[in-house]
């Protein structure tokens, strides 16, 4: 396999990066979504810990309050990048 020539603008070389983030989605040069899914999992787990705290059996909120919180905190994060999940390789 051959190496690609460097990209230039004028006399300035454009650096190559393995990963880049565009509109909240992490793109990798190997076309793997593993980094994006790991970041997504960490973000959802942080939001889930908030919901667990708010759902305490004695002092917590009821289902009518928790469901909209779930939809706004977790479901919205998962729905944003939904089309790419089918392209991710199996673990």
Backbone torsions as a table, in degrees:
resi	resn	phi	psi	omega
1	UNK	NA	146.3	-176.6
2	UNK	-102.4	157.2	179.3
3	UNK	-87.8	140.9	177.7
4	UNK	-74.7	144.7	177.3
5	UNK	-69.4	153.9	-179.6
6	UNK	-67.1	146.9	176.1
7	UNK	-87.2	135.4	-177.0
8	UNK	-129.1	144.3	166.7
9	UNK	-120.0	109.2	-171.8
10	UNK	66.7	-123.9	175.8
11	UNK	-104.4	8.2	-177.5
12	UNK	-98.5	129.8	-179.4
13	UNK	-81.3	137.0	176.8
14	UNK	-89.0	121.6	-177.8
15	UNK	-70.6	150.7	176.4
16	UNK	-101.2	136.5	179.0
17	UNK	-121.6	146.5	177.2
18	UNK	-72.8	-37.2	-179.2
19	UNK	-132.4	150.8	174.8
20	UNK	-149.3	151.8	-178.3
21	UNK	-112.7	123.9	180.0
22	UNK	-130.2	120.8	179.4
23	UNK	51.7	37.9	176.2
24	UNK	84.9	-2.2	178.4
25	UNK	-105.9	133.2	179.7
26	UNK	-91.1	117.1	177.4
27	UNK	-101.1	139.4	178.2
28	UNK	-119.3	151.7	-177.8
29	UNK	-66.6	-23.8	179.7
30	UNK	-87.8	7.2	-179.6
31	UNK	60.3	36.5	176.7
32	UNK	-108.4	140.2	-179.9
33	UNK	-100.0	15.4	-175.1
34	UNK	-60.7	-45.3	179.7
35	UNK	-62.5	-43.3	-179.9
36	UNK	-62.2	-43.1	-178.3
37	UNK	-68.6	-36.1	176.3
38	UNK	-64.4	-43.5	178.0
39	UNK	-63.8	-39.9	179.4
40	UNK	-63.9	-43.4	179.3
41	UNK	-62.5	-44.6	179.8
42	UNK	-62.9	-41.1	179.6
43	UNK	-65.4	-41.3	179.2
44	UNK	-69.6	-36.0	178.7
45	UNK	-66.5	-35.3	175.6
46	UNK	-64.3	-43.3	179.0
47	UNK	-67.5	-35.7	179.5
48	UNK	-66.9	-34.4	177.9
49	UNK	-65.6	-33.1	175.2
50	UNK	-65.3	-44.1	179.2
51	UNK	-64.6	-38.5	177.6
52	UNK	-61.9	-40.5	178.6
53	UNK	-64.6	-42.7	-178.6
54	UNK	-73.8	-17.1	-178.0
55	UNK	-97.6	23.3	179.8
56	UNK	-54.7	136.0	-174.7
57	UNK	-60.7	-30.8	-175.9
58	UNK	-96.4	-49.0	-173.8
59	UNK	-106.7	2.9	-173.4
60	UNK	-83.4	178.3	180.0
61	UNK	-81.8	164.5	177.4
62	UNK	-88.2	-179.6	-175.3
63	UNK	-65.1	-32.2	-179.4
64	UNK	-64.6	-30.0	179.0
65	UNK	-87.4	-38.8	-175.0
66	UNK	-71.3	-34.8	-178.6
67	UNK	-63.1	-47.6	175.3
68	UNK	-63.7	-32.5	175.9
69	UNK	-64.9	-43.1	176.9
70	UNK	-60.1	-45.7	-177.7
71	UNK	-63.7	-36.2	-178.3
72	UNK	-84.9	-32.2	-176.8
73	UNK	-88.5	-42.1	-172.2
74	UNK	-107.9	-50.9	-175.0
75	UNK	-61.4	-37.6	179.5
76	UNK	-64.9	-35.5	177.9
77	UNK	-65.9	-44.0	-178.6
78	UNK	-69.9	-37.0	-177.8
79	UNK	-72.3	-25.8	-174.7
80	UNK	-61.7	-44.9	-177.5
81	UNK	-104.7	21.4	-173.9
82	UNK	-54.2	-40.6	-177.8
83	UNK	-62.0	-22.5	-177.0
84	UNK	-87.5	-14.6	-175.3
85	UNK	-64.2	-32.3	177.5
86	UNK	-69.9	-20.4	179.4
87	UNK	-85.4	-11.1	-177.4
88	UNK	-72.8	141.1	177.8
89	UNK	-70.6	154.2	178.0
90	UNK	-68.4	140.8	-179.8
91	UNK	-70.6	NA	NA
